[in-house]
Structures are given as structure tokens and as C-alpha cells.
Amino acid sequence: MELTTDPPSAPQVFNLAASFAPTFQLLNGQVFNSGPVETGPHWVSVTVPPGWDATASCTDATAGSLDPMAFMVEAGDLVSCTFHLVQRAEVSIFTTEAGEAPDSTFSFEIRVDSSEEEPGTAIAAGSTDEAGSVLLTCIDETGADNCVDIAPESISQARFAPGAYQVCETGILPGWDNDLDGFMPGEDDGSTQCIDATFVAGATFELTVDNIPPPGGLAHQSTFWINWSSCRSEDDRQPVLDETLATFEGGGTTIGAASVES
């Protein structure tokens, strides 16, 4: 039996068990040779630590591919089993406000398949704490293969399968901007900015985002202003449109022949 890991440099020791041997341990690249075993049904397994994924395969020159959890050994068989374990990636997001410790709360999502044409699917989300760090947790059932929560060992609970993702700041209010230099995902109202990211096995993807308060900021679509006004009260939404108009000289603005105050 051989064990391999991604990343290969991982110092993790893994516990393995088999029907023909007591529990034993292997590191990346190590091999366990059982020697002769009795004919009949057998099995092999590995204990998968939190934050890791495992695949196992067994082969025999005569029978071909075998099920590691239930296979038969006949006289003269030579069975080889391989365990491959992949460590999930971690994401560390830290925010500032105009280069200083933040006074405001900022929200982020990890998405898959997001682009300028498509909104994609959010698989994890989180908001900043008082220090500006983001605690990400998985969104139930939306990305079970890509995202799992583990006991908090560092900044984030969520761990991600290696691959391509998008890191998005969401709920950006009028007048605010950030230094992500990203894209607005499809079907968004202008309150979200995303960047493409690649999460590597066993590594931490680190991102620092500086949020820039008004004046200025990102442009917002009309759907944003409609949803964030005194006309809409669901979901505890604030009347951002009314508050923004109130900051204009005279408490409003003129659009064509109309005077708009709320």
C-alpha cells in the first residue's frame, strides 16, 4: 500500500487500517508491505483528517480494479492499493477602510462560475469582525463538493477544494469603492465586485481589500436604487436612495423637468 498527498510537502501523518494488519501510519511517499495474507475477503481504509479529501484504489494483475473496502484475495494474487489525499485550501480576507482599521462592516462571498455575463453561485459567505478579518463559512447545500466547514483553527472555518473560484465583495453601498480592480458579475445591480482566484491545495489564499468611503464610489444600476429606498421595506433594507438624495445641495436633484427628493 502506497500513500501520496497534495501538497507533497505536507507533514501530516495518516492512520491506515486493513483486515490483515493492525493500524499503521504513513507519510507522503511511504509504502506498507503486508507480506503474505490469507485468501478470502479483505479491506483497507484510511482515516481522513478534517480539511482533507481522500481517494483510494486497488488493483490486481488478474482481476484488475478492486473495491478497497471489499475485495477477494486468491492464491498467488498480488494486490496493490494507493491512497491519495488532498488538503483543502484556506482563504484569508482582511479589510481596511481608507487604509486604516475599519469602522464599517463589509461582506464577502466565494463563488463559482461567476463572470461579467453570469452571477455564478455563492458557496461561502462572511462579514468582517472588529479587526477587519472575514470569517467565511459554507453556504449549506450549494457547494458541498467545493466547500466544507471545519472547527475554527485560524481565521476561516471554510476549506475549499483546489480549483478556480471568484472572491466577491457584496453589498457595496453608494459612494463606496474598493481596490479590488475586479468585475461586476452578470445580473448584478452594481453593488458587487469580484476577482478571479485560484485556490491551491494546502495553501492559504490571502487577500487584503481597502474600502474607500464616499465621495465617489462605484456606479449602481437602477435596480439597486429601487430596492434600497423607502419604497421597499423588506429584509430590513435601509433607504439608501433617500439618504443619498438628502446629501445633495437642496436635499435632492433635478432630472429633466422633475425635481427628485425621495
Secondary structure, DSSP 8 states (H G I E B T S, - for coil): -EEEEESTT----EEEEETTEEEEEE-TT-B----S--SEEE-EEE---TTEEEEEEEEETTTEEEBTTBEEE-TT--EEEEEEEEE-BEEEEEEEETTB--SS--EEEEEES--SS---EEEEEEEB-TTSBB--EE-TTTSTTTEEE---SSS-SEEE-SEEEEEEEE---TT-EES---B--TT--S--EEEEEEE-TT-EEEEEEEEE-SSS-----HHHHHHSSTT--GGG---HHHHHHHTSGGGSEEETTEEE--
